[in-house]
Amino acid sequence: MEIKEIKDIQNDREELSRLFQEVVAQGASMNYLHPMSDETAIRYWDGVLSAHVHLYVAILDGQIAGTVQLHLSDKENGQHRAEIAKLMTHPAVRRKGVAKSLLQHAEQAAIRKNRWLLMLDTEKDGPANVLYQAEGYKLIGEIPEYSQDPFGEYKNVNVYYKLLK
């Protein structure tokens, strides 16, 4: 598996869009409802990259198997922190270490950018909780009915942090 940073979305946006649509169709709570249209997926990816958002992808067998984003705080008093966002793995390659590798890569990128406090949120009953806890993230708490899953059901969210120093 290779992990690389995407700095120009144009070459990969179709493949990223298909991945996003598949993950949403499988029930991942990623802020979008099912079915996710091609136009919605493309529009999302077209707006992702910025000076404060870094996108990393895992390549497995020549295909994008997963993604993670590192959102650097742009606040003057928050130059030490970042958020992990949109960690997603294609359903066909789950349980192969893709998400763990992407998460660890994002953490190393955060360290290189002098960011030592990471935060994230995930669906309370989702499988990602096991990964985050195994990787040392500490549960801050739960927010009830924070968002809808892709099928319109309201879900609680867990909020985590990790100190990298």
Phi and psi in radians as a Rosetta constraint file:
Dihedral C 1 N 2 CA 2 C 2 CIRCULARHARMONIC -2.027 0.35
Dihedral N 2 CA 2 C 2 N 3 CIRCULARHARMONIC 2.420 0.35
Dihedral C 2 N 3 CA 3 C 3 CIRCULARHARMONIC -2.032 0.35
Dihedral N 3 CA 3 C 3 N 4 CIRCULARHARMONIC 2.269 0.35
Dihedral C 3 N 4 CA 4 C 4 CIRCULARHARMONIC -2.411 0.35
Dihedral N 4 CA 4 C 4 N 5 CIRCULARHARMONIC 2.761 0.35
Dihedral C 4 N 5 CA 5 C 5 CIRCULARHARMONIC -1.574 0.35
Dihedral N 5 CA 5 C 5 N 6 CIRCULARHARMONIC 2.383 0.35
Dihedral C 5 N 6 CA 6 C 6 CIRCULARHARMONIC -1.681 0.35
Dihedral N 6 CA 6 C 6 N 7 CIRCULARHARMONIC 2.104 0.35
Dihedral C 6 N 7 CA 7 C 7 CIRCULARHARMONIC -1.923 0.35
Dihedral N 7 CA 7 C 7 N 8 CIRCULARHARMONIC -0.280 0.35
Dihedral C 7 N 8 CA 8 C 8 CIRCULARHARMONIC -2.341 0.35
Dihedral N 8 CA 8 C 8 N 9 CIRCULARHARMONIC 1.968 0.35
Dihedral C 8 N 9 CA 9 C 9 CIRCULARHARMONIC -1.253 0.35
Dihedral N 9 CA 9 C 9 N 10 CIRCULARHARMONIC -0.389 0.35
Dihedral C 9 N 10 CA 10 C 10 CIRCULARHARMONIC -0.977 0.35
Dihedral N 10 CA 10 C 10 N 11 CIRCULARHARMONIC -0.738 0.35
Dihedral C 10 N 11 CA 11 C 11 CIRCULARHARMONIC -1.237 0.35
Dihedral N 11 CA 11 C 11 N 12 CIRCULARHARMONIC -0.389 0.35
Dihedral C 11 N 12 CA 12 C 12 CIRCULARHARMONIC -2.062 0.35
Dihedral N 12 CA 12 C 12 N 13 CIRCULARHARMONIC 0.025 0.35
Dihedral C 12 N 13 CA 13 C 13 CIRCULARHARMONIC -1.153 0.35
Dihedral N 13 CA 13 C 13 N 14 CIRCULARHARMONIC -0.591 0.35
Dihedral C 13 N 14 CA 14 C 14 CIRCULARHARMONIC -1.143 0.35
Dihedral N 14 CA 14 C 14 N 15 CIRCULARHARMONIC -0.806 0.35
Dihedral C 14 N 15 CA 15 C 15 CIRCULARHARMONIC -1.172 0.35
Dihedral N 15 CA 15 C 15 N 16 CIRCULARHARMONIC -0.708 0.35
Dihedral C 15 N 16 CA 16 C 16 CIRCULARHARMONIC -1.093 0.35
Dihedral N 16 CA 16 C 16 N 17 CIRCULARHARMONIC -0.685 0.35
Dihedral C 16 N 17 CA 17 C 17 CIRCULARHARMONIC -1.128 0.35
Dihedral N 17 CA 17 C 17 N 18 CIRCULARHARMONIC -0.749 0.35
Dihedral C 17 N 18 CA 18 C 18 CIRCULARHARMONIC -1.099 0.35
Dihedral N 18 CA 18 C 18 N 19 CIRCULARHARMONIC -0.739 0.35
Dihedral C 18 N 19 CA 19 C 19 CIRCULARHARMONIC -1.040 0.35
Dihedral N 19 CA 19 C 19 N 20 CIRCULARHARMONIC -0.851 0.35
Dihedral C 19 N 20 CA 20 C 20 CIRCULARHARMONIC -1.051 0.35
Dihedral N 20 CA 20 C 20 N 21 CIRCULARHARMONIC -0.789 0.35
Dihedral C 20 N 21 CA 21 C 21 CIRCULARHARMONIC -1.079 0.35
Dihedral N 21 CA 21 C 21 N 22 CIRCULARHARMONIC -0.714 0.35
Dihedral C 21 N 22 CA 22 C 22 CIRCULARHARMONIC -1.144 0.35
Dihedral N 22 CA 22 C 22 N 23 CIRCULARHARMONIC -0.755 0.35
Dihedral C 22 N 23 CA 23 C 23 CIRCULARHARMONIC -1.113 0.35
Dihedral N 23 CA 23 C 23 N 24 CIRCULARHARMONIC -0.753 0.35
Dihedral C 23 N 24 CA 24 C 24 CIRCULARHARMONIC -1.128 0.35
Dihedral N 24 CA 24 C 24 N 25 CIRCULARHARMONIC -0.749 0.35
Dihedral C 24 N 25 CA 25 C 25 CIRCULARHARMONIC -1.069 0.35
Dihedral N 25 CA 25 C 25 N 26 CIRCULARHARMONIC -0.511 0.35
Dihedral C 25 N 26 CA 26 C 26 CIRCULARHARMONIC -1.458 0.35
Dihedral N 26 CA 26 C 26 N 27 CIRCULARHARMONIC -0.008 0.35
Dihedral C 26 N 27 CA 27 C 27 CIRCULARHARMONIC 1.835 0.35
Dihedral N 27 CA 27 C 27 N 28 CIRCULARHARMONIC 0.053 0.35
Dihedral C 27 N 28 CA 28 C 28 CIRCULARHARMONIC -1.173 0.35
Dihedral N 28 CA 28 C 28 N 29 CIRCULARHARMONIC 2.338 0.35
Dihedral C 28 N 29 CA 29 C 29 CIRCULARHARMONIC -1.470 0.35
Dihedral N 29 CA 29 C 29 N 30 CIRCULARHARMONIC 1.622 0.35
Dihedral C 29 N 30 CA 30 C 30 CIRCULARHARMONIC -2.091 0.35
Dihedral N 30 CA 30 C 30 N 31 CIRCULARHARMONIC 0.420 0.35
Dihedral C 30 N 31 CA 31 C 31 CIRCULARHARMONIC 1.378 0.35
Dihedral N 31 CA 31 C 31 N 32 CIRCULARHARMONIC 0.192 0.35
Dihedral C 31 N 32 CA 32 C 32 CIRCULARHARMONIC -2.310 0.35
Dihedral N 32 CA 32 C 32 N 33 CIRCULARHARMONIC 2.641 0.35
Dihedral C 32 N 33 CA 33 C 33 CIRCULARHARMONIC -1.669 0.35
Dihedral N 33 CA 33 C 33 N 34 CIRCULARHARMONIC 2.715 0.35
Dihedral C 33 N 34 CA 34 C 34 CIRCULARHARMONIC -1.628 0.35
Dihedral N 34 CA 34 C 34 N 35 CIRCULARHARMONIC 2.456 0.35
Dihedral C 34 N 35 CA 35 C 35 CIRCULARHARMONIC -1.410 0.35
Dihedral N 35 CA 35 C 35 N 36 CIRCULARHARMONIC 2.482 0.35
Dihedral C 35 N 36 CA 36 C 36 CIRCULARHARMONIC -1.557 0.35
Dihedral N 36 CA 36 C 36 N 37 CIRCULARHARMONIC 2.109 0.35
Dihedral C 36 N 37 CA 37 C 37 CIRCULARHARMONIC -1.269 0.35
Dihedral N 37 CA 37 C 37 N 38 CIRCULARHARMONIC 2.768 0.35
Dihedral C 37 N 38 CA 38 C 38 CIRCULARHARMONIC -0.997 0.35
Dihedral N 38 CA 38 C 38 N 39 CIRCULARHARMONIC -0.762 0.35
Dihedral C 38 N 39 CA 39 C 39 CIRCULARHARMONIC -1.079 0.35
Dihedral N 39 CA 39 C 39 N 40 CIRCULARHARMONIC -0.750 0.35
Dihedral C 39 N 40 CA 40 C 40 CIRCULARHARMONIC -1.111 0.35
Dihedral N 40 CA 40 C 40 N 41 CIRCULARHARMONIC -0.782 0.35
Dihedral C 40 N 41 CA 41 C 41 CIRCULARHARMONIC -1.113 0.35
Dihedral N 41 CA 41 C 41 N 42 CIRCULARHARMONIC -0.791 0.35
Dihedral C 41 N 42 CA 42 C 42 CIRCULARHARMONIC -1.112 0.35
Dihedral N 42 CA 42 C 42 N 43 CIRCULARHARMONIC -0.770 0.35
Dihedral C 42 N 43 CA 43 C 43 CIRCULARHARMONIC -1.062 0.35
Dihedral N 43 CA 43 C 43 N 44 CIRCULARHARMONIC -0.690 0.35
Dihedral C 43 N 44 CA 44 C 44 CIRCULARHARMONIC -1.035 0.35
Dihedral N 44 CA 44 C 44 N 45 CIRCULARHARMONIC -0.933 0.35
Dihedral C 44 N 45 CA 45 C 45 CIRCULARHARMONIC -1.144 0.35
Dihedral N 45 CA 45 C 45 N 46 CIRCULARHARMONIC -0.608 0.35
Dihedral C 45 N 46 CA 46 C 46 CIRCULARHARMONIC -1.091 0.35
Dihedral N 46 CA 46 C 46 N 47 CIRCULARHARMONIC -0.438 0.35
Dihedral C 46 N 47 CA 47 C 47 CIRCULARHARMONIC -1.777 0.35
Dihedral N 47 CA 47 C 47 N 48 CIRCULARHARMONIC 0.125 0.35
Dihedral C 47 N 48 CA 48 C 48 CIRCULARHARMONIC -1.341 0.35
Dihedral N 48 CA 48 C 48 N 49 CIRCULARHARMONIC -0.921 0.35
Dihedral C 48 N 49 CA 49 C 49 CIRCULARHARMONIC -1.268 0.35
Dihedral N 49 CA 49 C 49 N 50 CIRCULARHARMONIC 2.434 0.35
Dihedral C 49 N 50 CA 50 C 50 CIRCULARHARMONIC -2.770 0.35
Dihedral N 50 CA 50 C 50 N 51 CIRCULARHARMONIC -3.134 0.35
Dihedral C 50 N 51 CA 51 C 51 CIRCULARHARMONIC -1.106 0.35
Dihedral N 51 CA 51 C 51 N 52 CIRCULARHARMONIC -0.382 0.35
Dihedral C 51 N 52 CA 52 C 52 CIRCULARHARMONIC -1.876 0.35
Dihedral N 52 CA 52 C 52 N 53 CIRCULARHARMONIC -0.046 0.35
Dihedral C 52 N 53 CA 53 C 53 CIRCULARHARMONIC -2.123 0.35
Dihedral N 53 CA 53 C 53 N 54 CIRCULARHARMONIC 2.129 0.35
Dihedral C 53 N 54 CA 54 C 54 CIRCULARHARMONIC -1.976 0.35
Dihedral N 54 CA 54 C 54 N 55 CIRCULARHARMONIC 2.323 0.35
Dihedral C 54 N 55 CA 55 C 55 CIRCULARHARMONIC -1.975 0.35
Dihedral N 55 CA 55 C 55 N 56 CIRCULARHARMONIC 2.210 0.35
Dihedral C 55 N 56 CA 56 C 56 CIRCULARHARMONIC -2.083 0.35
Dihedral N 56 CA 56 C 56 N 57 CIRCULARHARMONIC 2.462 0.35
Dihedral C 56 N 57 CA 57 C 57 CIRCULARHARMONIC -2.183 0.35
Dihedral N 57 CA 57 C 57 N 58 CIRCULARHARMONIC 2.607 0.35
Dihedral C 57 N 58 CA 58 C 58 CIRCULARHARMONIC -1.763 0.35
Dihedral N 58 CA 58 C 58 N 59 CIRCULARHARMONIC 2.245 0.35
Dihedral C 58 N 59 CA 59 C 59 CIRCULARHARMONIC -1.857 0.35
Dihedral N 59 CA 59 C 59 N 60 CIRCULARHARMONIC 2.178 0.35
Dihedral C 59 N 60 CA 60 C 60 CIRCULARHARMONIC -2.335 0.35
Dihedral N 60 CA 60 C 60 N 61 CIRCULARHARMONIC 2.160 0.35
Dihedral C 60 N 61 CA 61 C 61 CIRCULARHARMONIC 0.939 0.35
Dihedral N 61 CA 61 C 61 N 62 CIRCULARHARMONIC 0.692 0.35
Dihedral C 61 N 62 CA 62 C 62 CIRCULARHARMONIC 1.356 0.35
Dihedral N 62 CA 62 C 62 N 63 CIRCULARHARMONIC 0.086 0.35
Dihedral C 62 N 63 CA 63 C 63 CIRCULARHARMONIC -2.142 0.35
Dihedral N 63 CA 63 C 63 N 64 CIRCULARHARMONIC 2.696 0.35
Dihedral C 63 N 64 CA 64 C 64 CIRCULARHARMONIC -1.285 0.35
Dihedral N 64 CA 64 C 64 N 65 CIRCULARHARMONIC 2.020 0.35
Dihedral C 64 N 65 CA 65 C 65 CIRCULARHARMONIC -1.704 0.35
Dihedral N 65 CA 65 C 65 N 66 CIRCULARHARMONIC -0.322 0.35
Dihedral C 65 N 66 CA 66 C 66 CIRCULARHARMONIC -3.041 0.35
Dihedral N 66 CA 66 C 66 N 67 CIRCULARHARMONIC 2.957 0.35
Dihedral C 66 N 67 CA 67 C 67 CIRCULARHARMONIC -2.468 0.35
Dihedral N 67 CA 67 C 67 N 68 CIRCULARHARMONIC 2.789 0.35
Dihedral C 67 N 68 CA 68 C 68 CIRCULARHARMONIC -2.632 0.35
Dihedral N 68 CA 68 C 68 N 69 CIRCULARHARMONIC 2.598 0.35
Dihedral C 68 N 69 CA 69 C 69 CIRCULARHARMONIC -2.067 0.35
Dihedral N 69 CA 69 C 69 N 70 CIRCULARHARMONIC 2.526 0.35
Dihedral C 69 N 70 CA 70 C 70 CIRCULARHARMONIC -2.001 0.35
Dihedral N 70 CA 70 C 70 N 71 CIRCULARHARMONIC 1.976 0.35
Dihedral C 70 N 71 CA 71 C 71 CIRCULARHARMONIC -1.751 0.35
Dihedral N 71 CA 71 C 71 N 72 CIRCULARHARMONIC 1.900 0.35
Dihedral C 71 N 72 CA 72 C 72 CIRCULARHARMONIC -1.392 0.35
Dihedral N 72 CA 72 C 72 N 73 CIRCULARHARMONIC 2.319 0.35
Dihedral C 72 N 73 CA 73 C 73 CIRCULARHARMONIC -1.098 0.35
Dihedral N 73 CA 73 C 73 N 74 CIRCULARHARMONIC 2.375 0.35
Dihedral C 73 N 74 CA 74 C 74 CIRCULARHARMONIC -1.797 0.35
Dihedral N 74 CA 74 C 74 N 75 CIRCULARHARMONIC 0.164 0.35
Dihedral C 74 N 75 CA 75 C 75 CIRCULARHARMONIC -1.367 0.35
Dihedral N 75 CA 75 C 75 N 76 CIRCULARHARMONIC 2.440 0.35
Dihedral C 75 N 76 CA 76 C 76 CIRCULARHARMONIC -1.003 0.35
Dihedral N 76 CA 76 C 76 N 77 CIRCULARHARMONIC -0.653 0.35
Dihedral C 76 N 77 CA 77 C 77 CIRCULARHARMONIC -1.657 0.35
Dihedral N 77 CA 77 C 77 N 78 CIRCULARHARMONIC 0.200 0.35
Dihedral C 77 N 78 CA 78 C 78 CIRCULARHARMONIC -2.163 0.35
Dihedral N 78 CA 78 C 78 N 79 CIRCULARHARMONIC 0.460 0.35
Dihedral C 78 N 79 CA 79 C 79 CIRCULARHARMONIC -1.225 0.35
Dihedral N 79 CA 79 C 79 N 80 CIRCULARHARMONIC -0.041 0.35
Dihedral C 79 N 80 CA 80 C 80 CIRCULARHARMONIC -1.743 0.35
Dihedral N 80 CA 80 C 80 N 81 CIRCULARHARMONIC -0.035 0.35
Dihedral C 80 N 81 CA 81 C 81 CIRCULARHARMONIC -2.181 0.35
Dihedral N 81 CA 81 C 81 N 82 CIRCULARHARMONIC 2.813 0.35
Dihedral C 81 N 82 CA 82 C 82 CIRCULARHARMONIC -2.667 0.35
Dihedral N 82 CA 82 C 82 N 83 CIRCULARHARMONIC 2.894 0.35
Dihedral C 82 N 83 CA 83 C 83 CIRCULARHARMONIC -2.091 0.35
Dihedral N 83 CA 83 C 83 N 84 CIRCULARHARMONIC 2.406 0.35
Dihedral C 83 N 84 CA 84 C 84 CIRCULARHARMONIC -1.531 0.35
Dihedral N 84 CA 84 C 84 N 85 CIRCULARHARMONIC 2.256 0.35
Dihedral C 84 N 85 CA 85 C 85 CIRCULARHARMONIC -2.468 0.35
Dihedral N 85 CA 85 C 85 N 86 CIRCULARHARMONIC 2.702 0.35
Dihedral C 85 N 86 CA 86 C 86 CIRCULARHARMONIC 0.852 0.35
Dihedral N 86 CA 86 C 86 N 87 CIRCULARHARMONIC 0.813 0.35
Dihedral C 86 N 87 CA 87 C 87 CIRCULARHARMONIC -1.333 0.35
Dihedral N 87 CA 87 C 87 N 88 CIRCULARHARMONIC 1.958 0.35
Dihedral C 87 N 88 CA 88 C 88 CIRCULARHARMONIC -2.416 0.35
Dihedral N 88 CA 88 C 88 N 89 CIRCULARHARMONIC 2.510 0.35
Dihedral C 88 N 89 CA 89 C 89 CIRCULARHARMONIC -2.213 0.35
Dihedral N 89 CA 89 C 89 N 90 CIRCULARHARMONIC 2.381 0.35
Dihedral C 89 N 90 CA 90 C 90 CIRCULARHARMONIC -1.045 0.35
Dihedral N 90 CA 90 C 90 N 91 CIRCULARHARMONIC 2.363 0.35
Dihedral C 90 N 91 CA 91 C 91 CIRCULARHARMONIC -0.958 0.35
Dihedral N 91 CA 91 C 91 N 92 CIRCULARHARMONIC -0.522 0.35
Dihedral C 91 N 92 CA 92 C 92 CIRCULARHARMONIC -1.237 0.35
Dihedral N 92 CA 92 C 92 N 93 CIRCULARHARMONIC -0.305 0.35
Dihedral C 92 N 93 CA 93 C 93 CIRCULARHARMONIC -2.123 0.35
Dihedral N 93 CA 93 C 93 N 94 CIRCULARHARMONIC 0.350 0.35
Dihedral C 93 N 94 CA 94 C 94 CIRCULARHARMONIC -1.207 0.35
Dihedral N 94 CA 94 C 94 N 95 CIRCULARHARMONIC 2.673 0.35
Dihedral C 94 N 95 CA 95 C 95 CIRCULARHARMONIC 1.240 0.35
Dihedral N 95 CA 95 C 95 N 96 CIRCULARHARMONIC 0.435 0.35
Dihedral C 95 N 96 CA 96 C 96 CIRCULARHARMONIC -2.059 0.35
Dihedral N 96 CA 96 C 96 N 97 CIRCULARHARMONIC 0.214 0.35
Dihedral C 96 N 97 CA 97 C 97 CIRCULARHARMONIC 1.506 0.35
Dihedral N 97 CA 97 C 97 N 98 CIRCULARHARMONIC 0.138 0.35
Dihedral C 97 N 98 CA 98 C 98 CIRCULARHARMONIC -1.127 0.35
Dihedral N 98 CA 98 C 98 N 99 CIRCULARHARMONIC -0.904 0.35
Dihedral C 98 N 99 CA 99 C 99 CIRCULARHARMONIC -1.094 0.35
Dihedral N 99 CA 99 C 99 N 100 CIRCULARHARMONIC -0.752 0.35
Dihedral C 99 N 100 CA 100 C 100 CIRCULARHARMONIC -1.076 0.35
Dihedral N 100 CA 100 C 100 N 101 CIRCULARHARMONIC -0.774 0.35
Dihedral C 100 N 101 CA 101 C 101 CIRCULARHARMONIC -1.112 0.35
Dihedral N 101 CA 101 C 101 N 102 CIRCULARHARMONIC -0.734 0.35
Dihedral C 101 N 102 CA 102 C 102 CIRCULARHARMONIC -1.128 0.35
Dihedral N 102 CA 102 C 102 N 103 CIRCULARHARMONIC -0.754 0.35
Dihedral C 102 N 103 CA 103 C 103 CIRCULARHARMONIC -1.084 0.35
Dihedral N 103 CA 103 C 103 N 104 CIRCULARHARMONIC -0.801 0.35
Dihedral C 103 N 104 CA 104 C 104 CIRCULARHARMONIC -1.124 0.35
Dihedral N 104 CA 104 C 104 N 105 CIRCULARHARMONIC -0.654 0.35
Dihedral C 104 N 105 CA 105 C 105 CIRCULARHARMONIC -1.111 0.35
Dihedral N 105 CA 105 C 105 N 106 CIRCULARHARMONIC -0.772 0.35
Dihedral C 105 N 106 CA 106 C 106 CIRCULARHARMONIC -1.098 0.35
Dihedral N 106 CA 106 C 106 N 107 CIRCULARHARMONIC -0.659 0.35
Dihedral C 106 N 107 CA 107 C 107 CIRCULARHARMONIC -1.114 0.35
Dihedral N 107 CA 107 C 107 N 108 CIRCULARHARMONIC -0.753 0.35
Dihedral C 107 N 108 CA 108 C 108 CIRCULARHARMONIC -1.131 0.35
Dihedral N 108 CA 108 C 108 N 109 CIRCULARHARMONIC -0.685 0.35
Dihedral C 108 N 109 CA 109 C 109 CIRCULARHARMONIC -1.095 0.35
Dihedral N 109 CA 109 C 109 N 110 CIRCULARHARMONIC -0.691 0.35
Dihedral C 109 N 110 CA 110 C 110 CIRCULARHARMONIC -1.073 0.35
Dihedral N 110 CA 110 C 110 N 111 CIRCULARHARMONIC -0.767 0.35
Dihedral C 110 N 111 CA 111 C 111 CIRCULARHARMONIC -1.054 0.35
Dihedral N 111 CA 111 C 111 N 112 CIRCULARHARMONIC -0.774 0.35
Dihedral C 111 N 112 CA 112 C 112 CIRCULARHARMONIC -1.086 0.35
Dihedral N 112 CA 112 C 112 N 113 CIRCULARHARMONIC -0.457 0.35
Dihedral C 112 N 113 CA 113 C 113 CIRCULARHARMONIC -1.697 0.35
Dihedral N 113 CA 113 C 113 N 114 CIRCULARHARMONIC 0.281 0.35
Dihedral C 113 N 114 CA 114 C 114 CIRCULARHARMONIC 1.027 0.35
Dihedral N 114 CA 114 C 114 N 115 CIRCULARHARMONIC 0.625 0.35
Dihedral C 114 N 115 CA 115 C 115 CIRCULARHARMONIC -1.897 0.35
Dihedral N 115 CA 115 C 115 N 116 CIRCULARHARMONIC 2.073 0.35
Dihedral C 115 N 116 CA 116 C 116 CIRCULARHARMONIC -2.096 0.35
Dihedral N 116 CA 116 C 116 N 117 CIRCULARHARMONIC 0.007 0.35
Dihedral C 116 N 117 CA 117 C 117 CIRCULARHARMONIC -2.054 0.35
Dihedral N 117 CA 117 C 117 N 118 CIRCULARHARMONIC 2.053 0.35
Dihedral C 117 N 118 CA 118 C 118 CIRCULARHARMONIC -1.949 0.35
Dihedral N 118 CA 118 C 118 N 119 CIRCULARHARMONIC 2.501 0.35
Dihedral C 118 N 119 CA 119 C 119 CIRCULARHARMONIC -2.280 0.35
Dihedral N 119 CA 119 C 119 N 120 CIRCULARHARMONIC 2.721 0.35
Dihedral C 119 N 120 CA 120 C 120 CIRCULARHARMONIC -2.827 0.35
Dihedral N 120 CA 120 C 120 N 121 CIRCULARHARMONIC 2.879 0.35
Dihedral C 120 N 121 CA 121 C 121 CIRCULARHARMONIC -2.367 0.35
Dihedral N 121 CA 121 C 121 N 122 CIRCULARHARMONIC 2.685 0.35
Dihedral C 121 N 122 CA 122 C 122 CIRCULARHARMONIC -2.695 0.35
Dihedral N 122 CA 122 C 122 N 123 CIRCULARHARMONIC 2.721 0.35
Dihedral C 122 N 123 CA 123 C 123 CIRCULARHARMONIC -0.971 0.35
Dihedral N 123 CA 123 C 123 N 124 CIRCULARHARMONIC 2.311 0.35
Dihedral C 123 N 124 CA 124 C 124 CIRCULARHARMONIC -0.944 0.35
Dihedral N 124 CA 124 C 124 N 125 CIRCULARHARMONIC -0.780 0.35
Dihedral C 124 N 125 CA 125 C 125 CIRCULARHARMONIC -1.684 0.35
Dihedral N 125 CA 125 C 125 N 126 CIRCULARHARMONIC 0.181 0.35
Dihedral C 125 N 126 CA 126 C 126 CIRCULARHARMONIC -1.380 0.35
Dihedral N 126 CA 126 C 126 N 127 CIRCULARHARMONIC 2.780 0.35
Dihedral C 126 N 127 CA 127 C 127 CIRCULARHARMONIC -1.192 0.35
Dihedral N 127 CA 127 C 127 N 128 CIRCULARHARMONIC -0.312 0.35
Dihedral C 127 N 128 CA 128 C 128 CIRCULARHARMONIC -1.170 0.35
Dihedral N 128 CA 128 C 128 N 129 CIRCULARHARMONIC -0.388 0.35
Dihedral C 128 N 129 CA 129 C 129 CIRCULARHARMONIC -0.989 0.35
Dihedral N 129 CA 129 C 129 N 130 CIRCULARHARMONIC -0.691 0.35
Dihedral C 129 N 130 CA 130 C 130 CIRCULARHARMONIC -1.083 0.35
Dihedral N 130 CA 130 C 130 N 131 CIRCULARHARMONIC -0.788 0.35
Dihedral C 130 N 131 CA 131 C 131 CIRCULARHARMONIC -1.076 0.35
Dihedral N 131 CA 131 C 131 N 132 CIRCULARHARMONIC -0.895 0.35
Dihedral C 131 N 132 CA 132 C 132 CIRCULARHARMONIC -1.062 0.35
Dihedral N 132 CA 132 C 132 N 133 CIRCULARHARMONIC -0.744 0.35
Dihedral C 132 N 133 CA 133 C 133 CIRCULARHARMONIC -1.172 0.35
Dihedral N 133 CA 133 C 133 N 134 CIRCULARHARMONIC -0.694 0.35
Dihedral C 133 N 134 CA 134 C 134 CIRCULARHARMONIC -1.124 0.35
Dihedral N 134 CA 134 C 134 N 135 CIRCULARHARMONIC -0.500 0.35
Dihedral C 134 N 135 CA 135 C 135 CIRCULARHARMONIC -1.587 0.35
Dihedral N 135 CA 135 C 135 N 136 CIRCULARHARMONIC 0.160 0.35
Dihedral C 135 N 136 CA 136 C 136 CIRCULARHARMONIC 1.624 0.35
Dihedral N 136 CA 136 C 136 N 137 CIRCULARHARMONIC 0.177 0.35
Dihedral C 136 N 137 CA 137 C 137 CIRCULARHARMONIC -1.327 0.35
Dihedral N 137 CA 137 C 137 N 138 CIRCULARHARMONIC 2.430 0.35
Dihedral C 137 N 138 CA 138 C 138 CIRCULARHARMONIC -1.792 0.35
Dihedral N 138 CA 138 C 138 N 139 CIRCULARHARMONIC 2.297 0.35
Dihedral C 138 N 139 CA 139 C 139 CIRCULARHARMONIC -1.272 0.35
Dihedral N 139 CA 139 C 139 N 140 CIRCULARHARMONIC 2.147 0.35
Dihedral C 139 N 140 CA 140 C 140 CIRCULARHARMONIC -1.456 0.35
Dihedral N 140 CA 140 C 140 N 141 CIRCULARHARMONIC -0.803 0.35
Dihedral C 140 N 141 CA 141 C 141 CIRCULARHARMONIC 2.965 0.35
Dihedral N 141 CA 141 C 141 N 142 CIRCULARHARMONIC -2.997 0.35
Dihedral C 141 N 142 CA 142 C 142 CIRCULARHARMONIC -2.137 0.35
Dihedral N 142 CA 142 C 142 N 143 CIRCULARHARMONIC 2.457 0.35
Dihedral C 142 N 143 CA 143 C 143 CIRCULARHARMONIC -1.976 0.35
Dihedral N 143 CA 143 C 143 N 144 CIRCULARHARMONIC 2.076 0.35
Dihedral C 143 N 144 CA 144 C 144 CIRCULARHARMONIC -1.256 0.35
Dihedral N 144 CA 144 C 144 N 145 CIRCULARHARMONIC 2.517 0.35
Dihedral C 144 N 145 CA 145 C 145 CIRCULARHARMONIC 0.816 0.35
Dihedral N 145 CA 145 C 145 N 146 CIRCULARHARMONIC 0.769 0.35
Dihedral C 145 N 146 CA 146 C 146 CIRCULARHARMONIC -1.154 0.35
Dihedral N 146 CA 146 C 146 N 147 CIRCULARHARMONIC -0.719 0.35
Dihedral C 146 N 147 CA 147 C 147 CIRCULARHARMONIC -2.693 0.35
Dihedral N 147 CA 147 C 147 N 148 CIRCULARHARMONIC 3.009 0.35
Dihedral C 147 N 148 CA 148 C 148 CIRCULARHARMONIC -1.648 0.35
Dihedral N 148 CA 148 C 148 N 149 CIRCULARHARMONIC 2.558 0.35
Dihedral C 148 N 149 CA 149 C 149 CIRCULARHARMONIC -1.357 0.35
Dihedral N 149 CA 149 C 149 N 150 CIRCULARHARMONIC 3.090 0.35
Dihedral C 149 N 150 CA 150 C 150 CIRCULARHARMONIC -1.049 0.35
Dihedral N 150 CA 150 C 150 N 151 CIRCULARHARMONIC -0.261 0.35
Dihedral C 150 N 151 CA 151 C 151 CIRCULARHARMONIC -1.873 0.35
Dihedral N 151 CA 151 C 151 N 152 CIRCULARHARMONIC 0.186 0.35
Dihedral C 151 N 152 CA 152 C 152 CIRCULARHARMONIC 1.611 0.35
Dihedral N 152 CA 152 C 152 N 153 CIRCULARHARMONIC 0.020 0.35
Dihedral C 152 N 153 CA 153 C 153 CIRCULARHARMONIC -1.477 0.35
Dihedral N 153 CA 153 C 153 N 154 CIRCULARHARMONIC 2.301 0.35
Dihedral C 153 N 154 CA 154 C 154 CIRCULARHARMONIC -1.242 0.35
Dihedral N 154 CA 154 C 154 N 155 CIRCULARHARMONIC 2.380 0.35
Dihedral C 154 N 155 CA 155 C 155 CIRCULARHARMONIC -2.220 0.35
Dihedral N 155 CA 155 C 155 N 156 CIRCULARHARMONIC 2.564 0.35
Dihedral C 155 N 156 CA 156 C 156 CIRCULARHARMONIC -1.414 0.35
Dihedral N 156 CA 156 C 156 N 157 CIRCULARHARMONIC 2.691 0.35
Dihedral C 156 N 157 CA 157 C 157 CIRCULARHARMONIC -2.170 0.35
Dihedral N 157 CA 157 C 157 N 158 CIRCULARHARMONIC 2.507 0.35
Dihedral C 157 N 158 CA 158 C 158 CIRCULARHARMONIC -1.718 0.35
Dihedral N 158 CA 158 C 158 N 159 CIRCULARHARMONIC 2.457 0.35
Dihedral C 158 N 159 CA 159 C 159 CIRCULARHARMONIC -2.012 0.35
Dihedral N 159 CA 159 C 159 N 160 CIRCULARHARMONIC 2.293 0.35
Dihedral C 159 N 160 CA 160 C 160 CIRCULARHARMONIC -2.194 0.35
Dihedral N 160 CA 160 C 160 N 161 CIRCULARHARMONIC 2.807 0.35
Dihedral C 160 N 161 CA 161 C 161 CIRCULARHARMONIC -2.453 0.35
Dihedral N 161 CA 161 C 161 N 162 CIRCULARHARMONIC 2.828 0.35
Dihedral C 161 N 162 CA 162 C 162 CIRCULARHARMONIC -2.587 0.35
Dihedral N 162 CA 162 C 162 N 163 CIRCULARHARMONIC 2.299 0.35
Dihedral C 162 N 163 CA 163 C 163 CIRCULARHARMONIC -1.622 0.35
Dihedral N 163 CA 163 C 163 N 164 CIRCULARHARMONIC 2.222 0.35
Dihedral C 163 N 164 CA 164 C 164 CIRCULARHARMONIC -1.664 0.35
Dihedral N 164 CA 164 C 164 N 165 CIRCULARHARMONIC -0.073 0.35
